[in-house]
Structure formats: structure tokens, C-alpha cells
Amino acid sequence: MARVLVVGGGIAGLWTAVKAADAAHAVELVTKTVLADGSTAHAQGGIAAALFPDDSALRHYDDTIAAGAGLAEPEAVRVLCDEGPARVRDLIRFGVEFDRGDSGLERGLEAAHSRARILHAGGDATGAAIEAALVATVRRRAVRIDEETMLADLIVEHGQVVGARLLAASGALLERRADAVVLATGGSGCLYRHTTNPSVATGDGTAAAWRAGAAVADLEFVQFHPTALAAPGTPLISEAVRGEGAVLLDAAGRRFMPEVDPRAELAPRDVVARAVWRRMSEQGGAPVLLDATGLGEAFLSRRFPGLHAACRDAGYDWATEPVPITPAAHYAMGGVVTDLHGRTTLPGLFAVGETARTGVHGANRLASNSLLEAAVFADRAARALGSRSRHVPTSGVGTWPDVAPVPAPTAGTSVRRAGGEAATHRVSADSSCTSAVGRDDLQALMWEHVGLERSAGGLAAASARLDGWRAPEVHDRRSAEDRNLLDLARLTVAAARARRESVGAHFRSDQPDAAVAATAVAAAESPALEEAA
């Protein structure tokens, strides 16, 4: 029996805690706010799995590889697609009630999928349904739950993670010893001015792992969702709305996506998001419009009850008028490097969910693969907790010899690229920085220079500005989050500067040709063209 500390209360953390408790480990689960307050509960689009007779794991594999723009790890994708159906059946056993019709489970089509394979619950409340079921399940297990408790740093002794320092709501620092620490803290959407993520998404696990010396990779790959409502809070408007037939219009009411990509509104997210960004720039920053009026009031209120209410609360009747939308930071494809069992390059440390860089997503995540990835690899991590070796061999990371461990950072940052090439960039020591970081300023800087389109000049300007800021002394949640955001901003800029070509979600306006070529190849090879048009 191992002492296991799980940090994070979304699908990945809850799943790991449940399965670890079932394996008779002593499990403590800590979460920064309250259970059910993370990104999982906000997931609308659904969960993808090849569960139907006209589909297969191979088709799902092909779609995922294509979306990853040549950088998805084939073995990781195979694991995801082969084991995904079993994990969805586990969710049903945990109590998730997916939407059903007269013929059984209902399914939807989303961008870049060649088959309708997306399951939803409560229409557009899939994440909330999954979170509720897993919270109820974990509360029935012998799991110690500490809410309002934030990860501050990992405890490393003799090169091995042996626990974590936690920050209580009171500001007190707590120390927890464990045989294994599992990071499931989610992504870092709060790096940007516009994000679909909740306020807890400050990359705590990734930043703490990097400070402890774990390898991180692919931080330049940040997915921007094309359609967030241009209203306070930028609530996400699910891709499933476009899958059902909604279209994008410019300020003059003209549909423009068919001239951008043959898949139109169902092209991969990076393609649609950049097209929206550019059209907004061309029309002086005015939002693009999402037109769902052809779907009708009855269908919209039944299929998307949460979005129906969100539009109404923002003052829009989307059944009768197009609504304004903007791209927003949505998902981090990179993170803490793991093998196929969640093990990182530090003994005793695991990472799952959005915190982990499993290799599944490559340069661009396929819609509705995130919940599935969290379930599949959390399940594998929980099983690995009982193995004799709970860490990645020092000779390589899992089954991917081209992703080598990154040395513990000193005065610089070392960022490992998916292709194996390390790029080191100096980061000013905080003692020489002139001013404390302000979150609003950091988010504006990242949005302007490290957002949907990047360039050498913009990235250099961002790097220089970040080097002039120092992290605050950690004394409460806000200061701890700001330290993490500054660390991740520096790392993201370093990674974006190192990858000089455009690929997937990382678009360099000074080197656009690679992205154009990749888009053309994906479009030519996509079996979804006729269905999605």
C-alpha cells in the first residue's frame, strides 16, 4: 500500500483517487477551491469514443493523428483510442447519464471527426455530469479530501519527490509526505486576457513540477477556442453548435469560412480560430457572429440548455439573431512530460489530465478528446502507483526516446521540444527585476504577443518585458498563482521562440508556410470533408 497525494479535483484527479483507493492505497485528495469547481465542470462539448458500429478505434486514431499536425505520438494515440470505449463504460458505471434517444446513446459530430462519435450529457453539460458522478463516487471511497488547499511546491529529496508543500486558505503552509504525488491541476488559461477556463486555471502543477526539475514540453501549443461569447466571462459556445449546423458570419453578415478551408466551420480549431481572429482584425476588432438561428428555438433550448441560458443572460436571443463571438484561450496541449502511465522524469511524481504532456494531442487537440485523455491516462497512472518502479527510467521518457528529461532549471529555462531538440533561453533572476508582476499586465502581454499569431519581434518584446518582472513572495493563493503564471509565461515564450516554424496551434506570422502546407495536407486527407461541409 502506498501513500498517494492527488492534487486536483477534476476528472483526472478524481479518477486517479477513486482507482487508487480501490487498489487499497492510502489516498489524500487536495483541491484549490471546492470539489466540482475546476475546468471539468465547464466542459460542454462532450467526450469522444468509438462506440458505434459504423466507427472504429482506427478511425478515431486517424482523426486524432491528423489533428495533431504531425506531432502526436502514435503509441499514445493508440492507447487513447483503444482504451477510450472502456473508460466511457466506466463513466456510465460511475453514474454518468449520457443523453439517449429512441435507439440508444445519442452522438454528435464535431470538427475534424470523420464520424459522429461525441457523447453528451444534459445537452451541453457533459463535464458537469461527469464531475458530479465522480465527486459522488470519491466521497463513497476511503479518501481524505482537503478543499481550499493549494499546491505551493513539491518536496524533492535525493532526486525523488517525497511530498508537497500546500497552502491553506488561511495562508498557512502545510507539508504532506507521500510515496507518490499525482498532479492533476489542469491547464493555464489564465495566462491570457480572454479564456474559457475558470479562474483556478493558473498552471499550478506544471509550474511546480518545472521548479522541482521535471521535464516540460510543448508549452508553445495553446489551443484557442474559436467561439467564446463576446460578453463578460467569455463563456464558451461549444463546437457542437457548429456541428449541428451553425455558421460564422463577418460584421457584414457574410459567411467566410468556406473560402478559408473546405471543411468550413468544421475545420480544426486552430484553423477556425485564426480565421476568426483575422476577420476581426480586418473589421477593426468588431466581433465575428455565430449564426444558429437556422436551428430553431425548440432545438437550441433542448440541445444546448446551458448555452441558451448564457446567451439570454448576456442579453442575446440566439434563436432569432446571430451572437458576437471571439477566440479565447482554451486548452494547453503541452505540460509535464509523462510516459504512457503518467510517470514523469522525477521519481515519485505523476501527472495526468491537462497538466500532463502525454503526446496524444501533438500540436493541436482534436475536439472532445480532453475528457477521454484524462480518464484513460488517469486510469493507467492509478494502476502504475502499485508497480515496483514509480518513475521513468533516466535513459528516456517512457516509450518516446526523442523526448529526453530536462535538467533542473537554474538561472535559465530549458524547454524540451517534441522533436527532441532542447532550446535554452536566459531568464532574469527575480532579484534583478525591477517591478512585481501584475496579472492584468501579464495577461494583456500574452494575448498581444503570444496568442493566436506570433512573430520573432513580438516574442522578443514579450521576453524582455517578462524579464523585467519579478514574482511576488508567496503568502496567499493570489500571490502563489501569480508566481506560477509568471514562470509559465516565461517558459511559453521561450518555447514559442524556439519553434520557428508554424505548426498546429503555434502560428508564426513570420513563418506561415508550414502551417499552410499542413492545413492543405490535412484537408486533402480528411475523410470528413463531405460529411462536414
N, C-alpha and C positions, 0 to 999 in steps of 0.2 A: 504494500500500500504506500502510495506517495502522497506527500503534502503538495497540493496543487493550488496555486493562486491564479484565478482568472480575472483579468482586468477588462471590463466592458460588458454592457448589458443588452447588446443587440442580438441578432440571430446567431452570429458566430460564437459570442461569449456564452450565451445561454445554452446553445447546443453542446459546446465543449463541457460546460458544467454538468449538464444532465448526464451525458455519456460517461464522464469521468466519475461521477457519483455512482452510476450504475455499475462501474467497474471496481467499486469499493475503495476508491481513493478518497482522501480527506480533502474536501473542496471548499475554498472560500471564493466568493464572487464579489468583486467591488465594482461600483459604478459611480460615475462622477455626479450624476443627479439622482433621479429615481428610476427604477426599472421601467422600461417602456418609454423612455424619453430620448432615445437615440435615433439614428437615421433609419433603422429598420421600420419603425412605425410610420415613417413618411413615405415608404416605397409604394408607389401606385401601380406601376406597370405590370407587375406580376413576376412569375418565375417560369423559366423556360426548361422544358424537358421533353425528350422524345418518348411519349407515352401512347401514341396513337398508331393505328395500323398503317396509315399512309406516310409515316415518318420513320426515322431510324437514328440511332446514335451517330452513325456515319454522316448523315445529312447535317445533324447538329454540329458535329465536328467540323465539317467543311465550312459551314456558315461562320463558325467561331474563328477558324483559321483565316478566312477571307477578311473578316472584320479587323483582325489583329495586324493587318498590313505587313505581313511577313515576319513579325517579331513574336508572335505567340509561340509558346513552347509546345510542340506536338504531343509529347507524352502527358503533360499537364492537361491539355485539352482533351485527350483521350480519356483520362481519368474522370474529368468533369462530365463528359457526355455519357460515358458508360455507366457511371455510378449515380448520375443525377436522378433517373427514374426511381431508384430505390430510396433515395433521400426524400423525394416528394411523397412517396408512400409512407415514409416515417412521419412526415408532417401531418398527413391525414390521420395516422395513429395517435399523434400528439393532440389531435383535436381541431386541426385547421379545416374549416368547411369551405372548400373551393366551390366556385359557382358551378351550378349544374343546370342542364336543360333536360328536355324530354329524353334525349338519347344518352345521357350521362354527363361527364365533365365537359363544361364549355371551354373553348380555347379561342385565342385571338392571334392575329398576325401583327408583328411589329417589324420595324425597319431592319433590313438586311437578313431576315429569316426567310428561308426558302419554303417553309411550311408554317401553317398556323399551329403553334405549339405552346403558346403562352397561357398559363393558368392564372386566374384571378380569384380573389375572394372579396365579397362585398362590392363588386364592381371595380372601384378604384381604391380599395382599402386593403390590398393584399398584405402589405407589410404590417399594418396594424393587426390583422387577423393572425398572422404568424407570430408576432410579438406577444399577443395576448395568450395564445396557446402555449408558447414556450415559457412565459412567465408563470402561468398556472402550473406547468409541468415541473419547473425547477423548484417551485415552492412546495411541491409534494416530495422532493428529494431531501436527503440529509446534507444540504448545502448551507453554509453560513453566508449570509448576504449582508454586505455593508454598503448602504446607499450614501449619497452625498460625500463620497470619498474618492479623491482624485489621485492618479498616479503622478508622483513627482519625479522619481528617478529609480533606476534599477540598482540593486546591490550586487556588485561583482567582486568576488574573492578568488584569487589564484586563477583568473581567467574563466570563471564559471559564475553564472547568475544564480544567486542563492536567496533571492527575495527582492523586495521592493520597498521604497520609502513612499508613503502615502500621505496625502494632505487632507485632513479632515475639514469639514465645513467651518470649524472654529479657527482654522489656521494652524492647528497643532500638527506636527509631523509625527507620523506613526511608522513603525518598522514591522514588516511582516517577513518571516523566513519561510522558504518553501523549497521543495525539491525541484519544482518546475513552475515557471511563470509563463502564462499564456496571455499574449497581448491581443486584445480584440476591441481596440478603442475607436475603430472606424477611421474615417478619412480626415481631410484637412480643407474642406471647402471654405472655411472662414479665412483662408488666405486672401480671398477675393471680395471685392465690393458687392458683387452680385453672386449669390449662391442659393441653390435649392436645399442646402444642408441646414440642419438645426444648429443652434449656437454652440452646442457641445463639440462640433466637428473641428477641433483645433490640432489634430495630428499628434496627440499626446504620446501614443505608443511608439510611433515612428521616430519622433524626436528623442524620446528617452532611450530607445534602442540604439540610435546613432551615437548619442553621447556615451553610451556604455561600450561602444566599439563594434556593434553588429553591422553587417553589410546591409546597405540600402541600394536600391537600383530603380531606374526608370521613373524617377520623380518628375522628369520633364513631361510625362504623359498625363495630362489632366484633361478629363473629359468635360466639355461644356455642353449642357443640355440645350437644345435649340429653342425650346419653348417653355419659358417661365413667364407667368403673368406679369406684365409690367405694372405692378402695384406694390405697395409696401409689403415686405417679406418675400417678394418674388416667388410665390407658390408655384410649384411645378405643375405644368399641364402635360400629363402623361403622353408618351409616344403612342400609346394605344388609341388616342383620339385620332391621330393621323392614320393609324392602321385601320380605323373604321371608316375613313374617307374624308376627314377634314383636310383643308388645303391652306397654303400660306400665300398671302397677298401683300403687295407693297402698299405704300401710302396712297397710291392712286387706284388701288383696288385690282391690280393686275397680278395674276398668278405667275410666279417667276421660277419655281424650282424645276419644271420640265426643261428649261433651257440651260440649267446648271448640270443636271445629271439625269440619265434616262430613267432612273428609279424615282425621280421627283421627290416628293415628301418622305418616301421610304428609303432614301439613300442613307448610308451610315451617318451616325450622329455628327461626326466631325465635319462631314461634307455639308450637312444641312445647317449646322451651327455657324460655319464660316460664311455660308451664303446669306444667312440672316444678318450676320454682323456686317458684311459688306453692303448689303442693301440698306441697312440702317445708316451706314456711313454716307452712302450716296444720296440719301434723302435727309441729310442734316441731323442725323441722330433720332429721327422720328421712329417709333416702334414699327416693326412689321406686324401684320394682322393674321391671326388664326381664324379661319372661317369654318365653323362647324354647323352653320345654320342648316345645311342640307340634311343633317342627321335628325333634326326634329326634337321638339321639347320632350316628348314622351321617352324617346330613346336615350337622350342625354341624361335626363333625370334618373332613369333606371340604371343605365350602364355606368355612369360616372356621377354618383350622388355627391361625393365629396367635392369634386371639381365644380359641379353645378352650384353648390352652396358657396364655394370660394369665389366664383365669378359674381354671384349675386351679392356677396358681402363686399366685393370691390366696386360694386355699382354697375356691373355689366350683365346683360341678358344674352348669353352666348347662343341661345336658341334662335334669336332674331337679329343679332348683329355680330360682326367679327370683333374679336377682342385683341388688345395690344399685347405683344409678347416680346421678350428679349432673351438672348442666351444667358446662361448662368453656370458658374462652376458647379459640377455635379458629382464627379467621381474621380478618385485617384487610382490610376492603373498601377503605379509603382508603389513602393513601400519597403518593408523589411524583407530581405531575400529569404525564402524558405525552400525546403525540398518538398517532395510530394506528401510529406507527413507533418508539415507545419514547423519543422525544426529549422532554426536559424543557425547562423555561423557561431553563435555563442552557446556553449553547453548550458543546458538548463532553461533556455529561452525558446519559446514557441511564438508564432504569430499566425493569426487566422483572420478571415474576413477582409475588409478593405485595408486593414493595416498591413497585410501581407502582400508581397510580390510573389505570387505563385508561378507566374509565367503564363497563366491562362489568357490574359487579355491582350498581351503584346502592346501594340501602340494605340489600340482603340477597342474599348469593351463593346461586345455585342449586347444589344438591348435585352434586359431581363436575365442576364447571366450572373448578376452580382449576388442575388439571394441564393442561387444554386451553388455558386462557388463557396459561399460562406458555409452552407450546410455540408457539402461534400468534403471540404478540407478540414472543417472543424471535427467532423466525424473521424477522419483519418488521424488528426492530431490527438484526439482523445484516446484512440487505440494505441498510439505511439507512446503515450505517457507511461504505459506499463512495460515498455520494452527496456531491455538492458542498457541500450545506448540511447540517451535522450538528446543527442546533439548531432549535428552534421560533422562528418569527418573533416579534418583540417585540409585534406588533399583536394577538396572540392565541395560544391554545394549540391547535395542530392544527386540527381541524375543529369545535371547540367554543368559539364566541365568548363563551359565558356563563361560562367558567372562565378568568379573566384571571390573568397572572402575579402572584405575591405579592411585594411588596418585601422586600429583605433585612431580617431582623429586627434590631432594635436593643434598646431596653430592654423592648419589649413583644413580644407574639406576634400575628401576623396570620394568621388561618386562613381560607382560601377555601372557601366552601360551594359545593355543586354548582349551586345556583341563581344563583351569581354574586355574592351579597351577601357582602362582607367584614366580618368582625367582629374587632375588636382588643381584646385583654384585656391588662392590665399584668401583667407577671411580675417579681417582685422580683429585683433584681440579686443574684447569688450573694454578692457581697461583704457584703451586709447581712443575709444569712440567718444563723440562729443555730446550726444544727446540720447535720452531714453527713447525707445521705440514707442510710437503711438499707433494703436491698432488701425484707426481710420486712415492714417497716412500710409501704413504698410499695405492695407487692402487696396487703396487707390493706386499705389505704385505697381502692385502686382497686376491689377486689372489693365492698366495702361500699357505696361511693357512685357508682361509675362502671361498674357491672356490668350485669346484665340489666334492672334497673329504676332509673331516675334521677329526681331531683327538683331543683328550684331550691335548696332548702335543703341537700340532700346535696352538690350540685355546688359550692355556695359554701363549704361546710365543707372539701371536698377541695381547692379552690383555695387557701384560706387556709393549710391545712396544708402544701401543696406549696410555697407561697411562703416558708415558714419553713425549708425545707431547702436546703442548698447541694450542688452537685455536687462529687465528690472530684477531687483532682488526678489526672490520668491517668498511671499508671505501670505498669499491667499490664492484663490482659484484664478482670478483675473491675471495676476502677475505671472503665475505659472503658465497659463495659456499664452500670454504674450511672449514669454521666453521661447516656448515651443514654436510659435508662429514665426518668430524671427529666425530660429535655427532652420526651419523648413523652407522659409523664403530664400535664405542664402543657398541652401542645398538645391532647391529647384532651379534657381537662376544658374548655378554652376553646371547643373546637368543640361539645361537648355543651351548654354553656351558651348558645351562640349559636343552636343549633337548638332552639327552644322547643316545637315540635310533635313528636308521636310519629310515627315512620315507620320501617318495616322493623326492623332490629336496634336502632335507637335508640328506646327506650321511656321516655317521661316519665310517671311516675305522677301528676304534677300536670296533665298534658295528654294523657290517654289516648285521647280520642275519635278523633283522626286515625288511629291505629293500628287501632282497632276498625273504622272505616269501610273502611280499605284491606284489612284481612283479609276483610271481608264481600264486597267487590267481587272480590278475587282468588278467593275460594271460589266465587262465583256464576259467574265466567267460566272457571273451570278445567275443561278437557276431561278431566281425570284423575279426576274425582270417582268415577265408577262403578268404574273400574279400581282406584283406590287404597283404596276403602272396605273 
